[in-house]
Amino acid sequence: MDTLTTTRDERRWQAVLARDSAPACGPFLYAVTTQGVFCLPGCPSRPPLRRNTRFFADVPTAEAAGFRACKRCDPKGERAALHRAAIEAAIALIEGAEGIPSLATLAARAGYAPHHFLRLFKEVTGLTPRSYAEGVRGRRLGAALASGARVVDAVADAGFGSESRVYETPGRLLGMTPGAARRGGAGETIRIAHADTPLGPLLVGATDAGVCFLGFGEDVTAIEGDLRHRFPAARVEAAPDALAETLRAVIAWIREPMAALALPLDLRGTAFQRRVWEALQAIPFGETTTYSELAARMGEPRATRAVARACAQNHVSLAVPCHRVVGKDGALTGYRWGLERKRTILAKEGAARGSRP
């Protein structure tokens, strides 16, 4: 065995001992000769003795050598595929139900014990079945209100027992009251101001509660169209004087970022989205994280995709720093305001952090 192979296998062995599911040495499988099985490096089983361990690049080569897949870590993904199919069927049942199906009903339909089904559902979706169902009801309610339905009718059609259930926690479902949602923001006033910045045209929108929109684009008209799409019936008025200080703070930060951009914010989203946005604000200045790491920090390690969607729905750039989330391999991923802006912002933050004494 040559030196290169020995070094590579030693790194793989250290990954096995650490149960590292994403080893720096790249993906691989290890087989246990005394048991005849092959596993993922993150397998929760007790690590084998080094002398009983062999390494393989992929499933076909491990199977060709006479090993079978471990039932605990599921290296072929067969059990995971069955679980996903069961959860997708449960999601379809939730989507089609008028109310919220009970955990017992969903679990029985999927063929699992309730506690096991609950764990699988959270692993796949990042949410409990009830939280997912509440999101479905909120989406139905929002769609009905946007179509002009009366609040009382929209509430009933969405599956809520009464209007009081919707008003118990104002804004939790829709980011605004049902009446405001029905009016598309009618009755609200959003003050806007724009400016040219080193990152291109900037538009800031704010309500009395705080900044509700902060975005960039190739031209102001397009950015304003984005804001108006979010609040189609709100009164949007130019207020450069009222927002002058906010603009100055944002532009100063863009030119020389030294710390978090602190602005009064009016964040509107679901409870889960707000949790993600709060987690984004907790990422230290000048540092980056991945979607999976962010999900883990929130206590939702299986909610990577849900976290990514919430990041994409952030309308307040810079102040809610979704630019600090990168791909698992460190590569820049999609950014609402453009990858070049993301690259520039991260470079500026990194330089500022490195210049600190």
N, C-alpha and C positions, 0 to 999 in steps of 0.2 A: 504494500500500500504506500503510495507516494505521500510526501509531506503535505501537499495541498489537500488531499483527501483526509488525512489525519486531522489537520487543523479544522476543516469543515465539520467533520464528525464530532470533534470535541466541542465545537460551538453548539451543535445540535444536542449533544448530551447535556450541556449546561442548560439549554432551553427546556429539555425534558424535566430536569431536576427542579427548575423554576416554574414548571407548568405554564410556560409562556405561550399563549395562544397566538401571538403575532411576533415570532422571533425575528430579530434583526438579520439573521442569516438566511431568511427566506423560508417559504413553506416547505414542509417535508413531513414524512410519516416515520414512526419508529415501530419496529416489530419486536415482540418478546418471544424468543425461540422456545422457551419452556412452556408457553401457553398457546402458541400458534396463532396469535392475534396481532393485528397492527392498529396503531392508535395515532391520534393527533397529539402534538406536543403538549397541548393544554389538558390532556385527559386527567380526570380527577382520580384515576386509579393509583394505587401505590406504585412509585417508580420501580422498574425492574433493576436487577444487577447489571452493571455495565457490560459484563462478559456475555450476558444473555440478550443483548440489544443489537439490533441491526437497523440501518436507516435506508429509507427509500424516498425517491423523488415524488412518486404519485401512487394512486391506487392500483393501476394496472400492473406496475412492476412488483408491488407488494403481493398482489394476488398471484402473479406468475411465479413467485417464489414459494407459493404454497400457504400463505397466511390468509386468515379471514378477518373481517372487520370487527372491531371492538363494539360491543353493544352499549357501552357507557358513553363513549365520546362520539359514536356514530360518524366515523371518518368519511363514509360514502354519502352522508346526508340523507339517507333513505328515511330514517325515522323523523328527521326534521321536516322532510317533505310531507309526510303523513300528518304531522302536527299542523303545518301551515295550511294544508287542505282542510283540516277539521276547523281551524280558526276562521278560515275564509268562509266556510259554510255557516259558521256561527254569526259572522259579520253580516252575511246575506240575510240571515234570519232577523237580526236586529234591524237592518235597514228596511225590511219589509213589514215589520210589526208596527201596529198602531201605538202600542205602549212600550214599556221596557220589559223584555222577557226576564224571568228570574234566572239566577245563577244555576239553580237546580235544573231548570228546563233546558238551558243552553248546554250544560254539562251532559245531561242525559242524551240529548240529540247527538252530541259529539262522541258519546261512548266513553266518557272519562268520569272519574270521581270529581265532585265539585272543587275540592282544594287543588287537585292536579290540573283541572281545566283552567282554574283561575290563574295558576302560575304560568301555564302555556300561553294564555291569552295576553298576559302582561309581557311575556318574552317576545311575542310576535308583534304586538301593537304598541307596547309601552304604556298601555292604559288598562284599567280594570274594565270588565264588560259594562258595568254601570256608567263609568265615565265616558266610555265610547258611545253608549246609547244616549247619554245626555248631550253629547256633541251632535249626534244625528238629529235629536229633537231641536237643538239650537239652530242647526243648519236649515231644517224645515221651517222653523219659525221665521228665520231671517228671510228665506225665499218667499214665504207667504206675505210677510210684511212689505217686502220690496215690490211685490206685485200689486200692492194697494189694498190687500184684504184688511178688514177691520181687525183690530187687535183681539177682540174676543173670539172671532172666528179663527184667526191664525193660531191663537193659543190652543184652541180645541183641536184643530186639524193637526197640529204638531204633536199632539199626544199629552199635553199638560192637563191636569185635572181642573185647574182653575187659574185665573190671572194672578192670584196671590202667589202662586208657586214661581211665577216668572219674576215678580217684583220683589221677592224675598231678598235677593242680593242684586241690586241694580247693576247692570252692565256686565254681570258675570258671563251671560250667554252671548250677548251681542256687542258688548263694548259700549253700549248706550241703552237708554230706555227703549222698550218696545215702540212707544209712540214716536220717538225720534227715528228709529230704524224704519218704521212704516213710512215716514216722511222723507226717507233718504237723507236725513240730517236737516230736514226743513225745521226752521225755528232756531237753528244754531248758526252762529257767525264764526267763520274761520278767517282770521286775518292772515294775509300773506305778504311776503317781501322776497325779493330776489337780488342776487348779486353775482358778479363774476369772481371766481376764485381760482387758485392754482390747480384745482381739480375740475374746473369747468363751471358752467352755470349752476347756481345753487338756488333752490326754492325752500323757504321755511314757511310752514303753516302753523298757526297756534290758535287755540281756544282760550277762554278765560282760565282754564285749568292748567294750560301749559302747551308746549310744542307737541303737535300731533302728527307732523310731517316734516321730514328733513331729507331732501333728496337731490340728486344730481341728474343731469341729462345733457343732451347735445344742444338743446335749446329750451328756453323757459316755457314756451307754449306746450311742448311735449310733457314737461314735468308737471305743469299745472293741470294738464289733462289727466295725469295719474292721480293727482289729489282729488279732482272733481269726480273721477270714477269712484273713488272711495266714499265721497260725500256728495252724491249726485244732486241732492236738493238743498244742501246747505247754502247759506249766503256767504259767498267768498268775496272778500273785499281787500283791496290793496291797502296796506298799512305800513309803509316803509319807516315812518317815524316811530311808530309804536314798537316795531321789531328791530329798530336800529341797533340797540345794545345786543340783542341776540345774534344778529348778523355779525357784528364786530367780534363777539366771542367765538363764533364758529370759524370765521376767517382767520382770526389770530391762532386758533388751535391748528387749523390746516397748515398755516405757514410754519408754526413751531410748536408741535405737540409736546407737552411736557408732563401731562397727567390726564386723568379722565376728563372728558368734556362734560361738565356739570351744567345741566339745564333743567328748568322745571318742565316735566313731561306729562302729557295726557295720553297714556298708552291704552289702546283699546284692542282687546282680544279676549280669547277664551282663557279660562284659568290656567290651562296647560301652557298656552302661548306666553302668558305673563310670567310663568315660572321660568320658561326658557329665556325670556328677555332679561329677567333678573339675574339668571345665571351668567348671561353674556356680560352684564355690567360688573360681575364679580371677577372676570378674567383680569389678572394684573396687567397694568399698562406695559406695553412693549413685549408681551408674551402672546403665544398662540396656543391653541388646543385643537383637538379634533372633535368631530361630532360625537363619536363614541365616548371620548373622555368627558365631554360636556354632559352627556346623558348619565354617565357614571357618577359625576359630581352631584347630579340632581337626585341620585338614588334610583335612577331608572336606566340601568345598564343595557336593557334590551330595546330602549326607545330611540335608537339612533336615527331611524328614518323620520319619526315624528318630530324629533328635535331639529333635524335638517329642514323639515317643512316649516316649522315655526320660525327658524332663522330667515328663511326666504320671505316670510310674511311680515318681517320687521320693516316699518315705514319710517323709522327714525334713525337714519344712519349716524355713525360716529358716536352719538350719545348712547345708543344701544349697539355696542361694537361687534356686530356680527362679522366684521372683517377679520377678527382675530381667530376665526375658526377655519382650519385648513383641512385638506384631505389626510387620510391615514398615512400616506407616504410623504407628507409634507408639501404636496403640490397645492397650488391655489385652486379652489373649486368655484362653482358658480357664485356670483355676487350680483345682487340686484342692480347695483350702480356701475357695473363693469369691472372686469378683472384688472385692467390697467390702473384704475383708481385704487383697487384693493392692494395691488403691488406697491403703489406709491405710498399709501397710508402706512402699510406695514414697514416699509423701508424707513420712513420718517420716524415712526415710533421706535424701531430698533436702534436707529442712530441716536435718538434722544436718550433712550435708556442706557446705551453704551457710553454716552458722554457724561453721565452722572458720576460724581466723585464717590 
